Amino acid sequence: MSLPYFRFYGRDYLGKTLHLTGEEDGMYLRLLLSYFSTAKPLSSDLPTLYRITRATSASEQAAVARIVHEFFVLDCGLYRN
């Protein structure tokens, strides 16, 4: 099963993410890929998001928390971008 196609605008992405660390950037991309490949909002359960992003260290998990709070909106218990 292939991932659904989605448009990626590099200039827009870079314009909004240049302040991110490499770790945060990687976590954001993984969350976006999950979001668009499933066509569903993300869970608000942080351990679930850690699994999606493969965030195992404390710094990776902190990066995931920062990213969801900055780039996603909590709506009816789910994160939407």
PyMOL commands that set and color helices and strands:
alter all, ss='L'
color gray80, all
select helices_A, chain A and resi 10-17+22-38+46-53+58-71
alter helices_A, ss='H'
color red, helices_A
select strands_A, chain A and resi 42-43+73-75+78-80
alter strands_A, ss='S'
color yellow, strands_A
deselect
rebuild
show_as cartoon
